[in-house]
Amino acid sequence: MNTMRFLFLLAGTAFLVFPAACSRPPREAAAAGEVDYYTCTMHPSVHLHDPDDTCPICGMALVPVMKAGAPASPADGPATADTSRPRTFTLPPDRLQMIGVTYATVELRPLRRTIRAAGVVAATTTGHWDYVARVGGYVHELNVTAPGDRVTKGQVLMDLYSPDLVATENECLDLLRMRADAVRARNPATAESAERLLAGARARLRQWNVSDAQIDAVEQSGVATEYLPLESPVDGVVEAVVVHQGRRVSPGDHLVDLVDLSHLWVWADFYEDELPVLQPGRPVTITSSALPRLSIAGKIAAVDPFLDRTKRTARVRIDVANADGRLRPAAYVDVALGLDEGEGLTVPRDAVLPTGERNLVFIDHGGGRLEPRFVELGGAFGEVYRVTGGLRAGERVVNSANFLID
């Protein structure tokens, strides 16, 4: 019963309040020759000449449109078809109070803002190594077994048994003996030919991932090595192991993937209107919801000149040091770019009424007198806009209910 009584009371209150709030105060009679026609504020295409008519589309009361040069009636408000030249109008102070109008002051203040974007961690191209076989053979002994194994530069990843390798090393030993015999016999032509063939055999071994130190060891020992040790070219971790012990491999076959995680990239998507402030070298901060204490400094390395056609964003590459290994490839992170642009004239965001092509504010001149004015903005900084034209410091603007005033 109490609930029903409350609902009836609420309905009665709404019936009393809303007609008062939405009704239009009586207009002062306009001079006979000053009104061009009457129109609807919601449907400007309506042009009627009887002030007592209502809009045939929505039923709203009509407002007068004054002729060029005719003074606007204070009670009629900004009812003019020429929106490119807004005029000062007056609203009763009690009505402004009833619709909840508040005011703010245009002022100079520091312009600081933070641009945020989502990013994805990725390994650098120079830190990623796809180890492939350069000579045919068989995997003899595999020293890395699974992704995540840590390796150091120079560590032996696996041994390959290769008949071609053994044959080429024996060819090098034979050419060394031929060169030595030609030198002893003082036969320079044969020595020169042996030297030239030896250089070709050594180059072939280098192409098979045999180092100069390994070649020198074979030449000094005089014995061909049976197995070719494949060493890691970087410090990092194993990303994938493709082969197994005993498997036959051919030149070009994939063996092991290695990644150096000490330096990583973060690819972040920024909107196209944010791109003008994204310059290489700007510092950013990397955080992650998965690691609450994570806060890593990075720098913008490059801005992709091509936009995503659907998202209207551009990818930005950020260089990040990761010596402690807290970041992992493919992880999602948050990117924050702090901007400090000095001091500038500002107006609250709620005070600006976008019209589609321009931005409008209402200047308060006291006593209910309001002046619509178009302003030029230079971007948002938190809860305020930077003002680049149309306002002066110290002017008071409507900060709420400006849509109702409009």
Buried (B, 14 or more C-beta within 10 A) or exposed (E): EEEEEEEEEEEEEEEEEEEEEEEEEEBEEBEEEBBBBBBBBEEEEBEBEEBEEBBEEEEBBBBBBBEEEBEBBBBBBBBBEEBEEBBBBBBEEEBBEBBEBEBBBBBEEEBEBEBBBEBBBBBBEEBBBEBBBBBBBBBBBBBBEEEEBEBEEEBEBBBBBBEBBBEBBBBBBBBBEBBEEBBEEEEEEBBEBBBEBBEEBBEBBEEBBBEEEBBEEBBEEEEBBEBBBBBBBBBBBBBEBBBEEEEEBEEEBBBBBBBBBBBBBBBBBBEEEBBEBBEEEBEBBBBBEEBEEBEBEBEBBEBBEEBEEEEEBBBBBBBBEBEEEBBBBEBEBBBEBEBEBEEBBBBBBBBBBEEEEBBBBBBBEEEBEBBBBBBEBBBEBEEBBBBEEBBEEEBBBBBBBBEBBB
